Amino acid sequence: MMNPRVNKVDTNDKYQLSLVFTNGEHGFYDCSKLLKFGVFKELKDKYYFKQAQVTNGTVSWPHEQDICPDTLYLDSIKEND
């Protein structure tokens, strides 16, 4: 069975994504550990980081960076409702 996909994303100043998944769960994903790698270095620019959007069930940025939706679901810290 497939993991839930991303339905909504918000960002904060600590390079975290606030996520709502298609199953209704909420989670936080910390992007700070990605900022030193290749295409993700551009995300250090907070103005650019805040341009995160949902594309095809995952999070992406204008210059085609994206994060695997399974990684976002499995590695996010879930918020208890």
Residue frames relative to the residue before (quaternion, step in Angstrom):
aa qw qx qy qz dx dy dz
M 1.0000 0.0000 0.0000 0.0000 0.00 0.00 0.00
M 0.4773 -0.6830 0.4802 0.2739 3.55 -1.02 0.81
N 0.4873 -0.6170 0.5249 0.3262 3.55 -1.17 0.59
P 0.6145 -0.5347 0.4148 0.4054 3.58 -1.21 0.43
R 0.3622 -0.7124 0.5619 0.2135 3.55 -1.23 0.54
V 0.5947 -0.5684 0.4306 0.3714 3.55 -1.30 0.25
N 0.2100 -0.7836 0.5789 0.0824 3.53 -0.95 1.00
K 0.7961 0.0180 0.0396 0.6036 3.59 1.12 -0.74
V 0.0496 -0.7923 0.6076 0.0227 3.58 -1.10 0.73
D 0.0246 -0.7304 0.6820 0.0283 3.51 -1.25 0.72
T 0.2791 -0.7560 0.5674 0.1692 3.58 -1.21 0.46
N 0.1550 -0.7548 0.6177 0.1568 3.55 -1.33 0.20
D 0.6901 -0.5124 0.3334 0.3873 3.58 -1.30 0.17
K 0.6390 0.5135 -0.3284 0.4692 3.61 1.25 -0.09
Y 0.5189 -0.6635 0.3882 0.3739 3.58 1.26 0.46
Q 0.4690 0.6353 -0.4730 0.3908 3.55 0.98 0.89
L 0.2985 -0.7086 0.6112 0.1879 3.50 -1.25 0.66
S 0.2102 -0.7227 0.6454 0.1304 3.54 -1.00 0.90
L 0.0873 -0.8526 0.5143 -0.0310 3.55 -0.42 1.27
V 0.1125 -0.7141 0.6811 0.1165 3.52 -1.27 0.57
F 0.2541 -0.7923 0.5436 0.1104 3.55 -0.75 1.12
T 0.6744 -0.5279 0.3467 0.3824 3.55 -1.27 0.43
N 0.6593 0.4743 -0.3184 0.4889 3.62 1.21 -0.29
G 0.6174 -0.5800 0.3331 0.4141 3.60 1.29 0.14
E 0.5224 0.6342 -0.4220 0.3832 3.60 1.24 -0.19
H 0.2608 -0.7330 0.6095 0.1522 3.54 -1.25 0.64
G 0.0652 0.8086 -0.5824 0.0519 3.57 -1.03 0.75
F 0.3032 -0.7132 0.5994 0.2004 3.53 -1.36 0.30
Y 0.0927 -0.7812 0.6165 0.0339 3.55 -0.96 0.93
D 0.2987 -0.7696 0.5462 0.1420 3.56 -0.77 1.11
C 0.1978 -0.8076 0.5495 0.0821 3.59 -0.54 1.19
S 0.4441 0.7343 -0.4484 0.2501 3.63 1.20 -0.27
K 0.6536 0.5267 -0.3202 0.4392 3.61 1.06 -0.66
L 0.6359 0.5381 -0.3286 0.4451 3.61 1.24 -0.30
L 0.5573 0.7045 -0.3564 0.2571 3.57 1.17 -0.67
K 0.6894 0.4700 -0.2973 0.4641 3.60 1.17 -0.32
F 0.6509 0.5394 -0.3012 0.4413 3.59 1.29 -0.01
G 0.8801 -0.1973 0.1308 0.4115 3.51 -0.99 1.07
V 0.8663 0.0027 0.0310 0.4986 3.53 -0.80 -1.12
F 0.6360 0.5591 -0.3334 0.4145 3.60 1.16 -0.48
K 0.4565 0.6920 -0.4499 0.3320 3.63 1.23 -0.24
E 0.6067 0.5851 -0.3441 0.4137 3.58 1.09 -0.71
L 0.5999 0.5901 -0.3524 0.4095 3.59 1.17 -0.54
K 0.4779 0.6657 -0.4419 0.3649 3.62 1.23 -0.21
D 0.5979 0.5241 -0.3450 0.4989 3.56 1.21 -0.56
K 0.3657 -0.7789 0.4603 0.2181 3.59 -0.28 1.26
Y 0.5947 0.5518 -0.3709 0.4519 3.59 1.06 -0.66
Y 0.6734 0.4776 -0.2861 0.4864 3.59 0.96 -0.87
F 0.6216 0.5565 -0.3400 0.4341 3.60 0.94 -0.88
K 0.6842 0.5082 -0.2791 0.4425 3.56 0.98 -0.89
Q 0.5786 0.5761 -0.3793 0.4352 3.61 1.26 -0.03
A 0.2967 0.7644 -0.5136 0.2528 3.59 1.26 0.31
Q 0.0289 0.7888 -0.6128 0.0373 3.54 -1.06 0.80
V 0.4973 -0.6234 0.5022 0.3343 3.56 -1.27 0.32
T 0.0535 0.7717 -0.6294 0.0744 3.54 -0.87 1.07
N 0.8501 -0.0921 0.0323 0.5175 3.58 -0.69 1.09
G 0.7536 -0.4402 0.2188 0.4365 3.58 0.86 0.97
T 0.7232 0.3265 -0.2631 0.5488 3.57 1.22 0.28
V 0.5438 -0.6003 0.4676 0.3540 3.58 -1.31 -0.04
S 0.0315 0.7964 -0.6022 0.0448 3.56 -0.94 0.91
W 0.3008 -0.7150 0.6030 0.1859 3.52 -1.41 0.25
P 0.7210 -0.4961 0.2693 0.4019 3.60 -1.20 0.48
H 0.7384 0.3898 -0.2478 0.4914 3.64 0.99 -0.66
E 0.6545 -0.6050 0.2606 0.3710 3.53 1.17 0.84
Q 0.3789 0.6536 -0.5540 0.3498 3.60 1.10 0.50
D 0.1173 0.7697 -0.6263 0.0388 3.54 -1.14 0.64
I 0.3266 -0.7174 0.5846 0.1918 3.53 -1.32 0.32
C 0.5670 -0.6143 0.4307 0.3401 3.55 -0.92 0.94
P 0.4742 -0.6974 0.4499 0.2939 3.63 -0.75 0.98
D 0.6104 0.5360 -0.3632 0.4563 3.62 1.08 -0.58
T 0.6247 0.5251 -0.3311 0.4737 3.58 1.03 -0.78
L 0.6508 0.5201 -0.3232 0.4489 3.58 0.87 -0.90
Y 0.6934 0.4655 -0.2861 0.4697 3.58 0.91 -0.86
L 0.7326 0.4558 -0.2541 0.4371 3.58 0.72 -1.07
D 0.7707 0.3738 -0.1935 0.4783 3.60 1.01 -0.78
S 0.5287 0.6194 -0.4329 0.3865 3.60 1.20 0.00
I 0.4283 -0.6527 0.5589 0.2795 3.53 -1.24 0.58
K 0.3074 -0.7901 0.5062 0.1583 3.54 -0.50 1.23
E 0.3544 -0.7140 0.5773 0.1768 3.47 -1.16 0.87
N 0.3225 -0.7401 0.5514 0.2102 3.58 -0.83 0.91
D 0.3645 -0.7396 0.5256 0.2096 3.56 -0.79 1.02
